[in-house]
Amino acid sequence: MGRHGSGTEVFAGRAGRWIVSAGSAVSVLALLSVGLAPSAVADDVQSKQWYLDAMGAEELWDVSTGEGIKVAVVDSGVSETPSLKGRVLEGKDVTGLKGGALDDFLSHGTTMAELIVGSGRGGGLKGLAPGAKVISFRISLKGAMGKGEKAESDTAEAIRAAADSDAKIISMSFGGDLLYSAEAEAVKYAASKGKLMFASVGNDARKKNLIDYPAAYPNVTGVSAADRSGKVAKFSEFGEYVDLAAPGLNLPHWCDATFRSYCDGGGGTSAGTAIASASAALIWSKHPNWTANQVLRVLIDTAGRSWPKDKPSDYLGYGLVRPAPNLLKNRGNPGPPDIDPLTNKKTPGAQASPSAPQEESSKSASGPSKDAAADKPAESVASSKSDDNDQLWMVGGGVAAAAVIGGGALAAARKRRNA
């Protein structure tokens, strides 16, 4: 949830988040989703989930459905639609609004939950990890409470609650421009509890391009949006805090909180975050003894890209999220259980996994250096590399992936973040 693009890229029923600057409250859009107006009703939503075929979902589900993994969805709440029946657990509502964590006041959180675990019943969205479950943590999206330096967002309370739950993954499809101290501490706390966190980088690249928090915090994986050809969305914000890219264009979504119909043309970095979270659930379910660091390292190691892993793109990060190489070919090196692959620093509280074999990988187990940088634009490469990292959403797909903006090849590399 967050900034939107221009033109038709407007999420129906968006909510405002408040930030405090120079003692005054300023309203900013916090929903990191984009979509068409509610009049554009999707009649067959599953056929429009193009990434399920692109990622080879049916083959993946023969190996893992995400069973045994719970994903905390910190969002506008999650309502139990037919597609989510029996797959949603009540977490915590920190809003003080009417209803509770299982009452979605916007429809955004419910869409994200369906993208992660939906069964598809009733013609609803099919989740990429249909065997997993989600735990709903409802936030107000109105941002800061209090004044001046004491202003804080209610997201900190929700993140801490998610950290104390038995969810392994925390999916955060929201963001704002400013760093909140309590929110930053909550993220550190969640990392110390062994949680794997994903967050949207924002949808305002055409205007401000300010990478959002919590995506910009260390220990949080920032997710950008890409289309079926592997091109980054024009609205997807870019910079050093983009870590991975996931499908985020031309996807169906619930039109509004009445849950009467879906709209076409949605997506955004919100959807990308949900799909990245589902991808992690698939891998973690297959390797239940791995830590969050190891699951993330394998996602990075096996991501689709046409540039060196130690020179991540400002637009697609380490590449396109692809669970297929690990699930179908056992690729990816989990590496050290207690070293964060984003910062290359030890994660406080992370416990060594008793049975995490070092799987096939041609890359360094310690991950890319945080100081890696390059100024040469990445180009598409021939699909002949033995590690298949130049393939698209599926391993062996035969199509090279490149970070592309507006049709021109561009993949600016940058330094890694510091913890």
N, C-alpha and C positions, 0 to 999 in steps of 0.2 A: 504494500500500500504506500503511496507517496506521490511524487510529482507526475503529472501527465504530460503528454505531448501536445501538439496543436492540432487543429482541424477536427477530424472525427475521433481522435484518440482521447476520448473522455469517458471515464467510468461512471455509469449511471448510479446515482445515489451516493456520491462520494461524501466523505466526512472531513472536517478540518482538524488539524493538529495545531496546538499553540506552542510557540516558542517565545522566549523572553529575550529581548535585546535592549540594552540601555534602559532597563526598568519598565519597558512597555511590552504588552503582548501583541504579537503579530500572527495572524492566521496564515498557515501554509497547508497545502494539500499533503496528506500523509498516505494516501492509498496508492501503493505502487502497482496499480492495475490499469490497463487501458482497454477500451472497448467501444462498441457502437451504441447508439441510443436504444432504449427498450423496444422500439418498433421493429428492430431487426431480430425476429424470433428464430432460433435454431430449431428445426424440426427433427433432426437426427444427429444429436450431439456427438455420439460415439464415432460416427463416420468422419467427423470433423476434428477428431483428436489425432491429427496426422502423425504425431510423434510416436504413438504406440506402434504403428507399423515401421516407422523409420528406425526406432530403437529395437525392433524385434521383440516386442513384449511377450508374445505367445511363447517364444523360445526361452525367454528369461524366466517365465513363470513355471516352466518345466523344472527349473533348478531352484528358484526362490520366489516366493510371493511376499516376502517381508514378515512372515509369521514369527511371532514372538517379540517383535519390535514395536515399541510405542513411540509416537511422534507428538511432541507438544506443539500445538498450533496456537501461537500468541497472536490474537487477531480480534475481529469484531464479534467473536462468539461463533459457535458451530451449532446449527439446528439439524436435527435428525431427519434428513430426507430419506426417501425409499432407498437411495443408493448408499446411504450411510447407516442404515438400520443395523444395530448391533456392533457398530464399529467406532462409536464415539463414546468417550468417557468424560465425565465432568471433572474439570480441574478446579479453577478458581476464577471468580468474577471480581475484578478490582475496580469496577466502574462506579458502583453505587447507583447504577441505573436500574430500571424496572427489569425484572427477569433475572437470568443468571447466565452462567457460562454456556449453557445449552440453548440460549436464545440469541440468535444472530440478528442484530439490529440493522445490518447493512447488506447481508448476503455474501460479502467478500470472504469471510472466514469459512463459510460453508463451501464456497467454490474451491478454496484452497484445500480443504479437507477431502473433498471428492477427488481432486487431482491426485491426492496422495493415496487414499484407501478406498475410494468409491467402488461399489460392486457393479454399478451399471443398472441396478434394478430400476424399474419404472422409467426406463429410457434416460437415466441420468448419466453423469460423467463416470468413466471408468478410471480408477486409480492405477498408477503405475506399480504400487505396492499393495494390492488388494487384500493380502493376508495380514497386513499390519493393522494397528489401531491408532487413533488419534486421541489426545487428551486436550480438551479445550480450555484455554486461559483467555478470558475476555478482558480487553482493554478499551478505554473510552475513545482513544484517538484524538482527544482534545488537548493532549499534551500537558504543558507545565501547570502545576498547581503552586500557588504562592507568588511572591514577587521578588524581582531582582535576582540576587545570587542564590536565594533560597528556593527559587522555582525549580520544580522537578516534574518529571513525567510519571504517570502511574505504570508505565511499562516496567520500571525497575522491580516493583512488587510482583508483577506477573512473571518476569524472568526468574526471580528468586524462587517463586512457587514452582515453576517448571523445573528448576534445578533440583528442588527437593522431592520431585515426583519420581516415578520409575520410568519416565520417558528417557530414551537414550539420545534422541535428536530433538532439537528445538528449532522450529521453523518460524521465521519472523518476516512476514511479507508487509513490512511497514518501515517507515523511516522519517527522519527529520534532519534539518541542517545543523542543529547544535548538539554539542556533547553535554549530557547531563551526568553529573558526578555519581549520583546514585545508580543510574543506569549502567555506567561504566563499571562500577563496583559489582553490580549484579551479574554482568557478563563475566567478570573475573571469577566470581563465585561459581557460576555455572561451569566454567572451564575446569575449575578445581574439583568439581563433582563428576568430571568425566563426560560431560555432555558435548555433543557435536552440534554446532550452531551454524545455521544458514540464514542470510538476510538479503533483502533486495537492495540493489545499489541505486535505484531511482530511475524515473522515466522523464527527466527534464533535460536531456542532453542538448536539445535544440535551443534552450534558453540559458539556464544558469549552470548546469552541469556541476552541481555540488553533490559529491558522493554522500549518501545519507548515513546516519547512525541509526541502528547498530551495525550496519555493514562495515563501517570504517573502523570499528574497534578491533584491536588485536584479538586473536582467537575466534573471530567470527568470519565465516566464509562468505564473501560478497559475491552475489550471483547476478549476472547480466542476462539479457534476453536475446535469443537468436532464432532465425527462421529455419525452415526445413533444409535449406541449402547451406546452412552453417554461417550465414551472414548475420552480423550483429544488427539489432534493430536501430533505426535512426534515433529513436527516443531514448535508448538505453544509455545511462550515464557511464562515463568512462574515467579511468584514472588508476592509481596504484592500488586501490582497494578492491578492484575486480579480480576475483580469484578463479571463478569458473563461469561457464555459460550454459544455459539450458533452454529448452523450447519455450518461447514466450510471445509468439505472434499467431494471429488468426485462430484463436481458440475460443470455444464456447464458454460462457459463464452465466451464472444466475443474474437475471436482469435487476432484481431488487429484492427487498426483504419479504415480499409476499410469496416468493418461491412458486410462482405460477408458470414461468417460462424462462428459457435460456435465451441469451442474446449471442449473436455471431460477432466475430472480429475482436474478441477480447484477448487477454494475455498480459503482457508487461513483465517486468522483473519480478512481480509478485508470483505469477504462474511459474516462472523459471525457478524461483526459490522453492516452491512446493514440489516441483518435479525433481530438483536436485536432492531435496530431503527424501523423497521416495526412492531415488536411486541409491542413496546411502542406506536406507532401510533394507533394500534387497541384498546388498553386499554384507551388511552387518548380520542379517538373518543367516546367511550362508556361513559366516565366520563369527559365531557368537562370543568367542573368547578374545576377539580383537578389542582394542581400545578405540576411542574416537579418533585419536591421532593416526592410527593404522588404517582405519576406514577412509579417512580423508586423504591420506598419502596414496592409497591405491586409486582413489578417484582422480587425483592429480596425475599419477603415473600413467594411467590408461586413458586420459582425456584425449579427444580428437584434436589435433593441431598440426600445423605445417611449419612451426617454428620450434627452436630448441626449448626444452622444458625449463632451462635455467634463465630464459629470457622471456618471461610471461608478457602477454599483450595487455595493453591498457584497456582493450575493448572486450576480449574474450578470456582474459586471464591465462590460465594454464590450458584452456581449451574447452571443448564441448563435453559435457558430462555423458559418460557412456558406461553403464554397468556391464554391458555385454562382454568386453574382453576378460573381465575377471570371472563372471558367472559361467561363461561358455568355454573359456580357454585357460582359466586359472592364471591370468596375467596380473601383474602388479605386485610390487614388493611392499609389504606392510611396514617393514623397517622398525625402528625403535618405538616401543609402546608409549613412552613418556616424553617424546619430543614433538612439539607442534610443527607440522610441515610448513605452516605459513610464516613462522617466526624463527624456526630452527632453535628454539629455546625450550627448556624443560617445562612441562606443564605441572604446576604444583598440585599434588594430590593424585596425579595419574598413576595407576598401579600397573606393574608389569603383567602382561598376559601370560599364563602358564603354558599355553600351547598355541603359539602364533608362528607357524613355519614361515621361513623366508621363501616366498614364491618366486617364480621366474620373473626376472626383470633385467633389462639392460641398463637401467638407470641407477644412480646412487641411492642407497636406502635412506640417507639423511635428507633427501629432497634438495630443491634448488637453493642456491645461496641467496640470502636476502640482499646481497650487494650486487647481484647480477644486473647488467643493463646493456642496452644496445640501441643504436639509432638507425639501423637499417630496416626498412619496411619488410614484413614477411610476405612471401609470395606463395602461391599454390605450388605443391610439390607433386612429383610423379608418385603414383600409388604402388611403389615397389619396395618401400622400407619393410624390413623384416618384423618390426615391432607393431606395425599397423597403426601407429599413432597419427598417420596422415590420412586415415580413413574418416568417414563422417560418423553418423550416430551409431551405426553398427560396425563391428569389426568385420573387415573383409568386404565392405560395401562398395569399394572400387571408386569412390569419389573423394577427391582431395578437399580438405577444409581450409579456409583462409579467413582471417578477420577482415571483413569488408565493410566499409562505410559508404553508403550511397553509390555502390557499384565500383568503387575504386579500392584496390588492395591497400590496406593500412593496418599495421599491427605494431604500434609503438611499445617498446619494451621499457621497463622501469625497475627501480629498486624495490626490494621487498620491504614490507612493513616491519616495524620493531615492536616488541612486546612492551 
